[in-house]
Amino acid sequence: MALIVQKYGGTSVGSADRIRRVAERLLAAQRGGADVVAVISAMAGVTDGLIKLAQELSPQPSAREMDALLATGEQGASALVAMAVNSLGGKAVSLTGAAAGIVTDGAHTKAKIAHISPRRIHELLAEDFIVIVAGFQGQSPEGAITTLGRGGSDLTAIALAAALKATDCQIFTDVDGVHTCDPRVVPEANKIDEIAYDELLEMAGAGSKVMQSRAVEFAKKFGVGFEVRSSLRDTPGTKAKAAPANMEDVVVRGVSLERKQAKVTICGVPDRPGCAGEIFSAIAAANLSVDMIVQNASSTGMTDLSFTLHHDDFLVAEKILTPLVSRIGASGMTATSGVAKLSVVGIGMRSHAGVASRLFACLGRAGVNIQLISTSEIKIAVVIAEDELERAAQVTHAAFGLARPRLATTAADG
């Protein structure tokens, strides 16, 4: 018998009507002949509300208690979905992450899954239950509740699909799949029918919020194919899979955008071992996450080192690095917010030339100044002024032909 794992995000269970719609979808899948396991996120806004309440009570609540608190959002939503299934004549039971057999390490608020023992899930499926699992959470070996980080319900679904050897894994959200760009910025953006794990990983890291990057990494490692689709419409979504050769025919798969960035440049850094390590050790000690890192070639024994980070961390980074500049013998530091990152992603870059020249040329014609450039095998990312991001996205999307009409593409393929 087929076994389907379906994950529903917070907006998909954001009201009683939407919960009822999820229940109907689960019952339809079961009546179609499949065993069904659902992974449920907290209702939209619940997690943020719990965080706000915790901060009102304690400026620095312990990570352990935050996990115990935040896990209740998914548990409540899971129970509500089970109630809805039962009220429609089905059989459903909700399980916490621990009851579902999800064992993690002990790193509170950002735990990693160690293993899954899905015996209880198998027992319930054998009794014709639809099994509703609270996403985003597990249990440490010591028995404490742990959470998997923001977007962790995606990881729960992918990991359960791997452990259960599911036939299908479907990630339901409020969008109908992965698009060539954010449709709110580029209305002509197309839904992508198929995407390689590596492309989706790069797009997630470059600002696309459709899937948690750790979940995609897990899917790639264990070969879990999955589909991102809308819970609000019954239409096909985007299938993520390992990349067959013909996927490289598409040079650029999409354009990703990330706002609210800041840029720090330390000028005149002595070109000697240990300087970069001292800089980034100070950043790590402050628990700040760095994105792009660019260092100039040294010709005079000195170099400039630039990096980007989220603008919420901008003032902290500036504060901890200011005394460090003189200590390492650098000549100065500039720190600016109000920048954004634009990335073009596609596994076809491995075998096609000219992507960088086309990107830089189209931005030049649009009068968009590039402040930093970073590349990987299948991605080119640039830092630009945030107020130029939408215009840059639109011209880049057009320059790579990503808005081609779907009908014209189908005709050409046929």
C-alpha positions in Angstrom: 0.0 0.0 0.0 1.2 3.5 -0.8 2.2 5.7 2.2 2.0 9.5 1.9 3.5 12.1 4.2 1.9 15.5 3.9 3.1 18.6 5.7 0.9 21.6 6.3 2.3 25.0 7.2 1.0 27.6 9.6 -1.2 29.5 7.1 -2.7 26.2 5.9 -4.1 25.6 9.4 -4.6 29.3 10.2 -8.4 29.0 10.8 -11.1 26.5 11.5 -12.1 26.5 7.8 -8.6 25.9 6.7 -8.1 23.1 9.3 -11.3 21.5 8.0 -10.0 21.7 4.4 -6.8 20.0 5.5 -8.8 17.2 7.2 -10.8 16.7 4.0 -7.6 16.5 2.0 -6.2 13.9 4.4 -9.4 11.8 4.2 -9.4 12.0 0.4 -5.8 10.7 0.3 -6.7 7.8 2.6 -9.8 6.9 0.7 -7.7 6.9 -2.4 -6.0 3.8 -1.0 -3.0 5.3 0.9 -1.7 5.2 4.4 -1.5 8.9 5.5 0.9 10.6 7.9 0.5 14.4 8.3 3.0 16.8 9.8 1.5 20.0 11.2 3.0 23.4 11.9 1.7 25.8 14.5 -1.2 28.0 13.4 0.0 31.2 11.7 1.1 33.8 14.3 1.0 31.4 17.3 4.8 30.9 17.5 5.5 34.6 17.3 2.9 35.3 19.9 4.5 32.8 22.3 7.9 34.3 21.8 6.6 37.8 22.5 4.9 36.6 25.7 8.0 34.8 26.8 10.1 37.9 26.3 7.7 40.0 28.3 8.1 37.7 31.2 11.9 37.1 30.9 14.4 39.1 28.9 16.5 36.0 28.4 14.4 32.9 28.9 16.3 29.6 29.0 16.5 27.7 25.7 15.1 24.6 27.4 11.9 26.3 28.5 11.6 28.0 25.2 11.5 24.6 23.5 8.9 23.4 26.0 6.8 26.5 25.3 7.1 26.7 21.5 6.4 23.0 21.0 2.9 23.5 22.2 2.0 25.5 19.1 2.4 22.5 16.9 0.9 20.1 19.4 -2.3 22.3 19.6 -2.6 22.5 15.8 -2.1 18.8 15.4 -4.8 18.0 17.9 -7.2 20.4 16.1 -6.5 18.7 12.8 -7.2 15.2 14.4 -10.4 16.6 15.8 -11.5 17.8 12.4 -10.7 14.4 10.7 -12.7 12.6 13.4 -15.6 15.0 13.1 -15.8 14.2 9.4 -16.1 10.5 10.0 -12.5 9.5 9.8 -10.0 8.0 12.4 -7.1 10.2 13.4 -4.8 10.5 16.3 -2.2 13.2 17.1 1.3 12.5 18.3 4.0 14.8 19.7 7.4 14.5 18.1 8.6 12.4 21.0 5.6 10.0 20.7 6.3 9.7 17.0 9.8 8.4 17.8 11.8 11.4 16.8 15.0 11.5 18.9 17.3 14.5 18.6 20.6 15.7 20.2 20.3 18.0 23.2 20.9 21.4 21.4 17.8 23.3 22.5 16.1 25.6 19.9 18.3 24.1 17.0 18.3 20.4 17.6 19.4 17.9 15.0 17.6 14.7 14.4 19.7 11.7 15.6 17.3 8.9 14.6 13.6 8.1 14.2 11.9 5.0 15.6 8.5 5.1 13.9 7.1 1.9 15.6 4.0 3.7 17.1 3.2 5.3 13.7 3.3 1.9 12.0 1.0 0.4 14.7 -1.6 3.2 14.2 -1.5 3.0 10.4 -2.1 -0.7 10.7 -5.3 0.2 12.6 -6.4 2.5 9.7 -5.7 5.7 11.6 -4.5 8.9 9.9 -1.5 9.8 12.0 -1.1 13.5 12.8 2.5 14.4 14.0 3.4 17.7 15.6 6.2 19.2 13.5 9.3 21.1 14.5 10.1 19.0 17.6 11.6 15.9 19.1 13.0 14.6 22.3 16.6 14.5 23.5 18.1 11.2 24.8 17.5 12.6 28.3 13.8 13.0 27.6 13.6 16.8 27.2 11.5 18.5 24.5 13.7 19.9 21.7 12.8 22.0 18.7 14.4 21.9 15.2 14.7 25.6 14.5 12.4 27.9 12.4 10.9 26.0 9.5 11.6 22.7 11.3 8.3 21.1 10.4 9.7 20.8 6.8 12.5 18.8 8.3 10.1 16.6 10.4 8.2 15.7 7.2 11.3 14.9 5.1 12.8 12.8 8.0 9.6 10.9 8.6 9.3 10.2 4.8 12.8 8.8 4.9 12.2 6.7 8.0 8.8 5.4 6.8 10.0 4.8 3.3 7.1 6.9 2.1 5.8 6.6 -1.5 5.2 10.4 -1.7 6.1 13.4 0.4 4.1 16.6 -0.1 4.9 20.0 1.4 1.7 22.0 1.5 2.0 25.8 1.9 0.3 29.0 0.9 2.0 29.2 -2.5 1.6 26.8 -5.4 5.3 25.9 -5.7 8.7 27.3 -6.2 8.8 30.3 -8.6 11.4 31.7 -10.8 11.3 34.8 -8.6 9.1 36.3 -5.9 5.7 36.9 -7.7 5.1 39.9 -5.5 8.2 41.5 -7.1 8.1 40.0 -10.6 4.4 39.4 -11.5 5.6 37.4 -14.6 7.4 34.8 -12.5 6.6 31.2 -13.4 6.1 28.3 -11.2 9.0 25.8 -11.7 7.8 22.3 -12.4 11.0 20.5 -11.4 14.0 21.6 -9.4 17.2 19.9 -8.4 18.0 19.6 -4.7 21.2 21.7 -5.2 19.2 24.5 -6.9 16.6 24.6 -4.1 19.4 24.6 -1.5 21.1 27.6 -3.1 17.8 29.4 -3.5 16.9 28.8 0.1 20.3 30.1 1.2 19.9 33.1 -1.1 16.6 34.2 0.5 13.8 32.0 -0.9 11.6 31.1 2.1 9.6 28.2 0.5 11.6 25.4 2.2 13.9 25.2 5.2 17.4 24.5 3.8 18.2 21.8 6.4 15.1 19.9 5.2 16.4 20.1 1.6 19.8 18.9 2.7 18.2 16.0 4.5 16.1 15.1 1.4 19.3 15.2 -0.8 21.2 13.0 1.6 18.6 10.3 1.9 17.1 10.6 -1.6 13.7 11.8 -0.6 11.8 13.3 -3.5 9.1 15.7 -2.5 6.6 18.2 -4.0 5.9 21.8 -2.8 2.3 22.6 -3.5 -0.6 24.8 -2.4 -3.0 23.8 0.3 -5.5 26.3 -1.0 -5.7 25.0 -4.6 -5.7 21.5 -6.0 -3.0 22.1 -8.6 0.4 20.5 -9.2 3.4 22.1 -7.5 7.2 21.9 -7.8 8.9 18.5 -7.5 12.4 18.5 -6.0 14.7 15.6 -7.0 18.2 14.6 -7.8 19.2 16.3 -11.1 19.0 14.2 -14.3 21.3 15.3 -17.1 18.6 17.2 -19.0 18.0 19.6 -16.1 21.3 21.2 -17.0 19.7 22.5 -20.2 18.1 25.3 -18.1 21.0 27.6 -17.4 19.3 29.7 -14.7 16.4 28.2 -12.8 15.5 31.3 -10.7 16.3 34.6 -9.1 16.3 34.8 -5.3 16.1 37.9 -3.2 17.1 38.7 0.3 16.3 42.0 1.9 17.4 43.5 5.2 21.1 42.9 4.9 24.1 44.9 6.1 27.6 45.1 4.8 30.8 45.5 6.8 34.2 46.2 5.3 37.4 46.1 7.3 40.0 48.0 5.3 43.8 47.6 5.3 43.8 44.2 7.1 47.4 42.9 7.4 47.9 40.0 5.0 49.2 37.6 7.6 47.9 34.3 9.1 45.4 34.6 11.8 43.8 38.0 11.1 40.7 36.6 9.4 40.4 34.0 12.1 40.4 36.7 14.8 37.8 38.7 13.0 35.4 35.8 12.5 36.0 34.3 15.9 34.8 37.5 17.5 31.7 37.4 15.3 31.1 33.7 16.2 31.5 34.4 19.9 28.7 37.0 19.6 26.5 34.3 17.9 26.2 36.3 14.7 25.6 34.5 11.3 27.6 35.8 8.4 26.5 35.3 4.8 28.8 36.5 1.9 32.5 36.9 2.6 34.8 38.6 0.0 38.5 39.4 0.4 40.5 41.4 -2.0 43.8 40.1 -3.4 46.8 41.6 -1.6 49.5 43.4 -3.6 50.9 45.7 -0.8 50.8 43.4 2.2 47.3 44.7 3.1 43.8 43.6 2.0 40.2 44.6 2.4 37.8 42.1 3.9 34.0 42.5 3.4 31.1 40.4 4.6 27.3 40.6 4.9 24.9 39.7 7.7 21.3 40.4 8.7 20.7 44.1 9.5 19.3 43.1 13.0 22.9 42.1 13.8 24.5 45.2 12.3 24.9 47.3 15.5 26.3 44.3 17.5 28.8 43.5 14.8 29.9 47.1 14.6 30.3 47.3 18.4 32.4 44.2 18.7 34.6 44.8 15.7 35.5 48.5 16.3 38.1 47.8 19.0 39.3 44.8 17.0 40.3 46.9 14.0 43.1 48.7 15.8 44.2 45.5 17.6 44.9 43.6 14.4 46.5 46.6 12.8 43.8 47.3 10.2 43.4 50.9 8.9 39.6 51.3 9.4 36.1 49.9 9.1 33.0 50.9 7.2 29.6 49.5 8.1 26.4 50.2 6.1 22.9 48.8 6.3 20.2 49.2 3.6 21.7 46.6 1.2 20.1 43.5 -0.3 21.3 40.3 -2.0 20.2 39.2 -5.5 21.2 35.7 -6.7 20.8 33.8 -9.9 20.8 30.0 -9.5 20.9 27.1 -11.9 22.8 23.8 -12.2 23.1 24.7 -16.0 25.9 27.1 -14.9 28.2 24.1 -14.6 28.1 23.6 -18.3 27.2 27.0 -19.8 29.3 30.1 -20.1 28.3 33.7 -20.1 26.0 33.8 -17.0 28.1 36.4 -15.1 28.5 38.7 -18.2 24.8 38.6 -18.8 23.9 39.4 -15.2 26.4 42.2 -14.9 25.5 43.7 -18.2 21.7 43.8 -17.5 22.3 45.4 -14.1 24.7 47.9 -15.7 22.1 48.9 -18.3 19.6 49.4 -15.5 22.0 51.6 -13.6 22.2 49.2 -10.6 25.6 49.4 -8.9 27.1 46.1 -7.7 28.8 46.4 -4.3 30.0 42.8 -3.7 30.1 39.7 -5.8 30.2 36.1 -4.6 29.9 32.8 -6.6 29.5 29.1 -6.2 29.4 26.4 -8.8 25.7 27.0 -9.5 25.0 30.5 -8.1 26.1 34.1 -8.6 25.2 36.5 -5.9 25.5 40.3 -5.8 25.0 42.9 -3.1 23.2 46.0 -4.2 21.3 48.9 -2.5 18.0 47.6 -1.1 16.0 50.4 -2.8 17.2 49.0 -6.2 16.3 45.4 -5.5 12.9 45.2 -7.2 14.1 46.9 -10.4 17.2 44.7 -10.4 15.1 41.6 -10.0 12.8 42.5 -12.8 15.6 43.2 -15.3 17.5 40.1 -14.3 14.4 37.9 -14.6 13.8 39.3 -18.1 17.4 39.0 -19.2 17.5 35.3 -18.5 14.2 34.7 -20.2 12.5 33.3 -17.1 9.1 34.9 -18.0 8.6 32.9 -21.2 4.9 32.1 -21.7 4.2 28.6 -20.5 2.2 27.8 -23.7 5.1 28.8 -25.9 7.4 26.6 -23.9 5.1 23.6 -24.1 4.7 24.0 -27.9 8.4 24.2 -28.4 9.0 21.1 -26.2 6.4 19.1 -28.2 
